[in-house]
Amino acid sequence: MRYRRANTAGATYFFTVNLADRSNTLLIDAIDVLREAMRAVQQRHPFHIDAIVVLPDHLHTIWTLPADDAAFPMRWALIKAAFSRKIPNTERRSASRHSKGERGIWQRRYWEHQIRDDNDFARHVDYIHINPVKHGYVEWAADWAHSSIHRYVADGRLPADWGGDINHAGVFGES
């Protein structure tokens, strides 16, 4: 069975993208390589990053695509490939990946969700920004360097002390 992805031009999407080895810290160890890969793809195939957080082994982001474009799978393929080309080839690769000439850095699939409305957007932005707290990396969301929360705080959309108390299960889409 073939997985069916959303295909709406100009839509806003939430993504979760993971490393194949979830014990790896490659995304923050090579954050400049990831930023450059995203920037290069963004220049050739525009998209707006509404929110993002990069954790050691995965990232969450919300993108808005141009009005006439729904090609987020192509963008992710290009980002993953550009990042992978700059990383030394030291990861374990399965026989399947080896036979296909694939690196073993990224999980093959990723999660995408088309944002439905303003409330859905707000909940996903909150989820992105609270993620480093949820995983125990920091006490306050703004303490995590690799997050768009800093842009939200600078723009006055969130207070600097937002997201430090996550003792209320279910608020950010999880129980």
Backbone as CSV, one residue per row, in Angstrom:
resi,resn,N_x,N_y,N_z,CA_x,CA_y,CA_z,C_x,C_y,C_z
1,MET,0.840,-1.185,0.000,0.000,0.000,0.000,0.881,1.242,0.000
2,ARG,0.544,2.195,-0.801,1.297,3.433,-0.920,0.723,4.473,0.037
3,TYR,1.603,5.122,0.806,1.181,6.166,1.731,0.728,7.389,0.942
4,ARG,-0.389,7.971,1.322,-0.915,9.146,0.636,-0.604,10.392,1.442
5,ARG,0.166,11.266,0.878,0.504,12.527,1.524,-0.474,13.615,1.086
6,ALA,-0.582,14.622,1.932,-1.382,15.792,1.563,-0.761,16.432,0.327
7,ASN,-1.571,17.097,-0.455,-1.073,17.678,-1.700,-1.830,18.962,-2.021
8,THR,-1.754,19.936,-1.115,-2.483,21.181,-1.287,-1.497,22.323,-1.496
9,ALA,-1.530,22.899,-2.674,-0.640,24.018,-2.988,-0.930,25.190,-2.053
10,GLY,0.128,25.847,-1.596,-0.006,27.028,-0.755,-0.403,26.743,0.675
11,ALA,-0.469,25.480,1.042,-0.913,25.122,2.391,0.214,25.304,3.410
12,THR,-0.174,25.208,4.666,0.762,25.249,5.788,0.800,23.852,6.385
13,TYR,2.018,23.348,6.606,2.222,21.978,7.065,3.108,21.932,8.298
14,PHE,2.802,21.002,9.194,3.646,20.656,10.335,4.398,19.378,9.963
15,PHE,5.706,19.344,10.280,6.528,18.170,9.991,7.300,17.744,11.220
16,THR,7.507,16.438,11.341,8.481,15.855,12.257,9.417,15.015,11.405
17,VAL,10.706,15.297,11.502,11.719,14.596,10.722,12.754,14.058,11.705
18,ASN,13.061,12.754,11.603,13.928,12.079,12.569,15.201,11.537,11.938
19,LEU,16.246,11.488,12.745,17.432,10.738,12.362,17.123,9.253,12.457
20,ALA,17.824,8.437,11.695,17.637,6.985,11.767,18.081,6.466,13.128
21,ASP,19.175,6.982,13.633,19.695,6.589,14.946,19.229,7.626,15.954
22,ARG,18.178,7.305,16.703,17.580,8.272,17.622,18.458,8.553,18.841
23,SER,19.583,7.837,18.998,20.515,8.137,20.092,21.594,9.122,19.634
24,ASN,21.557,9.505,18.376,22.553,10.394,17.794,22.227,11.850,18.126
25,THR,23.240,12.693,18.183,23.054,14.131,18.430,23.468,14.957,17.208
26,LEU,23.456,14.329,16.059,23.986,14.926,14.841,23.330,16.246,14.453
27,LEU,22.034,16.383,14.677,21.360,17.601,14.215,21.860,18.849,14.935
28,ILE,22.121,18.758,16.225,22.665,19.942,16.896,24.189,19.997,16.786
29,ASP,24.844,18.836,16.648,26.293,18.832,16.441,26.654,19.487,15.116
30,ALA,25.800,19.319,14.124,26.043,19.871,12.785,24.940,20.867,12.416
31,ILE,24.542,21.683,13.383,23.432,22.622,13.161,23.715,23.591,12.015
32,ASP,24.972,24.018,11.866,25.296,24.938,10.768,25.130,24.269,9.403
33,VAL,25.440,22.986,9.315,25.250,22.235,8.071,23.756,22.123,7.767
34,LEU,22.951,21.845,8.786,21.507,21.758,8.600,20.939,23.109,8.162
35,ARG,21.363,24.169,8.815,20.881,25.515,8.440,21.222,25.830,6.989
36,GLU,22.453,25.527,6.583,22.865,25.803,5.214,22.078,24.965,4.214
37,ALA,21.838,23.703,4.532,21.046,22.851,3.643,19.633,23.418,3.475
38,MET,19.019,23.832,4.578,17.667,24.401,4.508,17.665,25.716,3.738
39,ARG,18.658,26.549,4.001,18.756,27.849,3.330,18.923,27.668,1.817
40,ALA,19.792,26.732,1.416,20.035,26.503,-0.013,18.773,26.020,-0.720
41,VAL,18.050,25.095,-0.111,16.812,24.599,-0.707,15.767,25.716,-0.730
42,GLN,15.699,26.483,0.337,14.726,27.573,0.429,14.965,28.628,-0.658
43,GLN,16.210,28.861,-1.001,16.507,29.837,-2.056,16.040,29.347,-3.425
44,ARG,16.214,28.057,-3.703,15.827,27.497,-5.004,14.346,27.144,-5.077
45,HIS,13.786,26.759,-3.937,12.387,26.315,-3.871,11.759,26.963,-2.632
46,PRO,11.300,28.200,-2.758,10.866,28.979,-1.591,9.804,28.298,-0.732
47,PHE,9.908,28.559,0.553,8.910,28.204,1.550,9.195,29.073,2.760
48,HIS,8.160,29.316,3.546,8.320,30.130,4.751,8.340,29.211,5.962
49,ILE,9.334,29.401,6.839,9.401,28.644,8.086,8.652,29.448,9.136
50,ASP,7.471,28.971,9.500,6.642,29.655,10.489,7.130,29.395,11.900
51,ALA,7.621,28.195,12.156,8.152,27.817,13.468,9.060,26.610,13.264
52,ILE,10.062,26.481,14.156,10.973,25.335,14.056,11.655,25.115,15.391
53,VAL,11.958,23.854,15.681,12.847,23.502,16.774,13.690,22.337,16.281
54,VAL,14.987,22.421,16.522,15.905,21.352,16.156,16.443,20.761,17.453
55,LEU,16.186,19.478,17.643,16.664,18.731,18.804,17.798,17.817,18.339
56,PRO,18.478,17.150,19.253,19.630,16.342,18.841,19.324,15.300,17.767
57,ASP,18.156,14.662,17.831,17.870,13.541,16.940,16.639,13.730,16.057
58,HIS,15.946,14.842,16.197,14.783,15.112,15.357,14.484,16.600,15.336
59,LEU,13.625,16.980,14.409,13.185,18.372,14.346,11.703,18.412,14.065
60,HIS,11.088,19.514,14.486,9.688,19.813,14.187,9.679,21.181,13.521
61,THR,8.858,21.344,12.524,8.768,22.638,11.861,7.391,22.814,11.222
62,ILE,7.032,24.060,11.022,5.833,24.410,10.268,6.289,25.257,9.094
63,TRP,5.889,24.834,7.911,6.193,25.568,6.680,4.904,26.013,6.011
64,THR,4.967,27.182,5.361,3.921,27.603,4.445,4.536,27.646,3.055
65,LEU,3.899,26.956,2.122,4.400,26.870,0.753,3.809,27.975,-0.116
66,PRO,4.466,28.287,-1.236,3.913,29.278,-2.165,2.537,28.837,-2.685
67,ALA,1.750,29.800,-3.099,0.355,29.563,-3.494,0.192,28.508,-4.582
68,ASP,1.168,28.369,-5.452,1.050,27.443,-6.577,1.888,26.176,-6.405
69,ASP,2.251,25.849,-5.174,3.251,24.803,-4.945,2.859,23.910,-3.765
70,ALA,2.960,22.595,-3.968,2.696,21.624,-2.897,3.861,20.645,-2.742
71,ALA,5.008,20.970,-3.303,6.124,20.024,-3.408,7.011,19.972,-2.160
72,PHE,6.404,19.758,-0.998,7.244,19.625,0.192,8.060,18.338,0.200
73,PRO,7.590,17.195,-0.386,8.450,16.007,-0.381,9.779,16.240,-1.104
74,MET,9.731,16.962,-2.224,10.950,17.281,-2.956,11.877,18.135,-2.095
75,ARG,11.335,19.100,-1.372,12.151,19.957,-0.523,12.841,19.138,0.572
76,TRP,12.083,18.235,1.221,12.689,17.407,2.264,13.769,16.503,1.694
77,ALA,13.535,15.939,0.525,14.555,15.087,-0.102,15.832,15.894,-0.366
78,LEU,15.684,17.109,-0.857,16.847,17.951,-1.136,17.571,18.368,0.144
79,ILE,16.817,18.703,1.185,17.437,19.087,2.467,18.206,17.915,3.047
80,LYS,17.574,16.746,3.093,18.241,15.570,3.640,19.503,15.228,2.840
81,ALA,19.409,15.301,1.519,20.561,14.976,0.670,21.692,15.984,0.868
82,ALA,21.365,17.270,0.892,22.400,18.299,1.070,23.094,18.154,2.419
83,PHE,22.322,17.894,3.463,22.893,17.681,4.794,23.798,16.445,4.783
84,SER,23.295,15.365,4.236,24.024,14.090,4.243,25.344,14.176,3.491
85,ARG,25.373,14.935,2.394,26.618,15.075,1.615,27.741,15.718,2.421
86,LYS,27.382,16.547,3.397,28.385,17.274,4.187,28.823,16.528,5.449
87,ILE,28.192,15.406,5.749,28.468,14.663,6.975,29.371,13.471,6.639
88,PRO,30.447,13.250,7.424,31.307,12.079,7.165,30.493,10.781,7.178
89,ASN,30.869,9.871,6.316,30.145,8.613,6.149,30.607,7.601,7.193
90,THR,30.060,7.703,8.398,30.447,6.802,9.488,29.262,6.024,10.058
91,GLU,28.051,6.304,9.607,26.865,5.656,10.172,26.732,4.218,9.682
92,ARG,26.038,3.410,10.494,25.705,2.047,10.075,24.639,2.128,8.996
93,ARG,24.772,1.283,7.989,23.768,1.235,6.934,23.273,-0.199,6.794
94,SER,21.976,-0.340,6.660,21.400,-1.665,6.437,21.778,-2.132,5.034
95,ALA,21.623,-3.427,4.795,21.886,-3.976,3.468,20.977,-3.314,2.430
96,SER,19.731,-3.046,2.819,18.785,-2.392,1.922,19.267,-0.992,1.532
97,ARG,19.695,-0.226,2.512,20.193,1.128,2.210,21.466,1.053,1.368
98,HIS,22.324,0.124,1.704,23.582,-0.020,0.973,23.305,-0.350,-0.495
99,SER,22.394,-1.282,-0.732,22.089,-1.689,-2.110,21.456,-0.559,-2.918
100,LYS,20.770,0.367,-2.240,20.136,1.500,-2.922,21.036,2.733,-2.969
101,GLY,22.247,2.605,-2.395,23.172,3.742,-2.377,22.739,4.834,-1.426
102,GLU,21.953,4.494,-0.422,21.436,5.480,0.536,22.344,5.569,1.754
103,ARG,22.407,6.746,2.305,23.050,6.928,3.596,22.110,6.417,4.677
104,GLY,22.624,6.268,5.879,21.799,5.805,6.987,21.552,6.884,8.018
105,ILE,21.575,8.146,7.602,21.451,9.258,8.549,19.998,9.503,8.948
106,TRP,19.109,9.559,7.988,17.721,9.957,8.216,16.788,8.753,8.202
107,GLN,15.713,8.833,8.963,14.620,7.894,8.758,14.048,8.183,7.377
108,ARG,13.660,7.149,6.680,13.161,7.340,5.316,11.882,8.177,5.289
109,ARG,11.023,7.937,6.212,9.746,8.647,6.239,9.792,9.801,7.231
110,TYR,8.812,10.626,7.169,8.641,11.718,8.125,7.144,11.908,8.309
111,TRP,6.790,12.646,9.340,5.383,12.911,9.620,5.041,14.280,9.069
112,GLU,3.917,14.362,8.378,3.407,15.667,7.961,1.935,15.754,8.320
113,HIS,1.517,16.965,8.605,0.119,17.234,8.944,-0.222,18.584,8.334
114,GLN,-1.272,18.636,7.549,-1.705,19.907,6.985,-2.458,20.684,8.055
115,ILE,-2.021,21.901,8.317,-2.655,22.758,9.321,-4.046,23.153,8.817
116,ARG,-5.038,22.984,9.685,-6.442,23.185,9.292,-6.957,24.602,9.506
117,ASP,-6.526,25.227,10.618,-7.076,26.544,10.950,-6.138,27.234,11.940
118,ASP,-6.519,28.418,12.399,-5.661,29.191,13.304,-5.412,28.468,14.622
119,ASN,-6.422,27.793,15.154,-6.251,27.059,16.402,-5.269,25.897,16.228
120,ASP,-5.399,25.175,15.145,-4.487,24.072,14.839,-3.057,24.603,14.694
121,PHE,-2.908,25.727,14.013,-1.597,26.362,13.851,-1.013,26.713,15.223
122,ALA,-1.787,27.371,16.062,-1.309,27.797,17.384,-0.890,26.596,18.238
123,ARG,-1.676,25.530,18.213,-1.340,24.325,18.995,-0.041,23.694,18.510
124,HIS,0.190,23.686,17.205,1.422,23.099,16.676,2.639,24.001,16.952
125,VAL,2.452,25.302,16.893,3.546,26.210,17.269,3.915,25.984,18.734
126,ASP,2.915,25.897,19.604,3.186,25.631,21.021,3.914,24.295,21.197
127,TYR,3.462,23.278,20.480,4.099,21.966,20.566,5.576,22.052,20.165
128,ILE,5.849,22.762,19.096,7.232,22.943,18.641,8.055,23.609,19.724
129,HIS,7.556,24.703,20.264,8.347,25.480,21.220,8.511,24.792,22.569
130,ILE,7.562,23.970,22.976,7.665,23.291,24.275,8.510,22.020,24.187
131,ASN,8.812,21.546,22.995,9.474,20.261,22.830,10.791,20.108,23.591
132,PRO,11.687,21.092,23.612,12.924,20.914,24.390,12.670,20.781,25.890
133,VAL,11.619,21.410,26.394,11.243,21.274,27.804,10.677,19.876,28.038
134,LYS,9.797,19.453,27.142,9.174,18.137,27.251,10.226,17.027,27.294
135,HIS,11.273,17.179,26.505,12.336,16.168,26.456,13.372,16.327,27.571
136,GLY,13.225,17.372,28.385,14.111,17.544,29.528,15.448,18.196,29.210
137,TYR,15.568,18.823,28.042,16.825,19.481,27.682,17.009,20.814,28.399
138,VAL,15.901,21.510,28.651,15.929,22.813,29.314,14.715,22.935,30.224
139,GLU,14.778,23.891,31.128,13.643,24.149,32.015,12.616,25.073,31.358
140,TRP,13.090,26.048,30.600,12.229,27.018,29.931,12.453,26.928,28.432
141,ALA,11.403,27.044,27.660,11.491,26.909,26.206,12.517,27.864,25.599
142,ALA,12.586,29.084,26.093,13.512,30.077,25.536,14.971,29.771,25.853
143,ASP,15.234,28.806,26.714,16.615,28.420,27.009,17.213,27.529,25.920
144,TRP,16.394,27.019,25.009,16.889,26.159,23.933,17.296,27.036,22.753
145,ALA,18.558,26.930,22.350,19.109,27.812,21.308,18.503,27.578,19.928
146,HIS,18.140,26.349,19.606,17.769,25.992,18.235,16.253,25.971,18.057
147,SER,15.637,27.129,18.310,14.184,27.228,18.285,13.735,28.592,17.781
148,SER,12.642,28.590,17.075,12.057,29.851,16.615,11.383,30.610,17.750
149,ILE,11.349,30.055,18.938,10.739,30.779,20.056,11.414,32.135,20.252
150,HIS,12.685,32.222,19.937,13.406,33.493,20.103,12.832,34.569,19.190
151,ARG,12.419,34.196,17.987,11.766,35.132,17.073,10.394,35.533,17.618
152,TYR,9.656,34.579,18.180,8.336,34.858,18.745,8.446,35.794,19.955
153,VAL,9.477,35.592,20.783,9.696,36.474,21.939,10.095,37.872,21.454
154,ALA,11.026,37.949,20.511,11.484,39.246,19.993,10.343,40.031,19.345
155,ASP,9.419,39.312,18.687,8.273,39.962,18.039,7.142,40.286,19.011
156,GLY,7.290,39.889,20.290,6.264,40.152,21.291,5.099,39.181,21.254
157,ARG,5.215,38.095,20.506,4.123,37.123,20.413,4.109,36.166,21.602
158,LEU,5.257,36.016,22.280,5.348,35.175,23.474,6.230,35.863,24.503
159,PRO,5.935,35.693,25.792,6.831,36.227,26.825,8.071,35.338,26.939
160,ALA,9.175,35.901,27.379,10.441,35.165,27.489,10.340,33.977,28.439
161,ASP,9.426,34.041,29.401,9.305,32.941,30.364,8.187,31.959,29.985
162,TRP,7.758,31.983,28.720,6.711,31.070,28.269,7.237,29.635,28.276
163,GLY,6.357,28.695,28.624,6.648,27.285,28.423,7.574,26.644,29.428
164,GLY,7.475,27.025,30.675,8.309,26.379,31.673,7.561,25.391,32.535
165,ASP,6.251,25.448,32.517,5.464,24.549,33.363,4.650,23.631,32.466
166,ILE,5.143,22.412,32.304,4.420,21.468,31.451,3.805,20.349,32.282
167,ASN,3.484,20.636,33.519,2.875,19.646,34.400,1.375,19.514,34.164
168,HIS,0.898,19.999,33.058,-0.529,19.902,32.728,-0.668,19.062,31.458
169,ALA,-0.795,17.755,31.628,-0.838,16.802,30.520,-1.955,17.146,29.549
170,GLY,-1.666,16.942,28.284,-2.666,17.105,27.244,-2.724,18.480,26.631
171,VAL,-2.129,19.487,27.231,-2.233,20.840,26.727,-1.554,20.984,25.370
172,PHE,-0.468,20.257,25.148,0.260,20.387,23.911,0.072,19.182,23.005
173,GLY,-1.100,18.593,23.035,-1.430,17.525,22.120,-0.976,16.151,22.562
174,GLU,-0.509,15.998,23.788,-0.074,14.716,24.289,-0.683,14.495,25.655
175,SER,-0.818,13.261,26.039,-1.326,12.970,27.386,-0.368,12.074,28.122
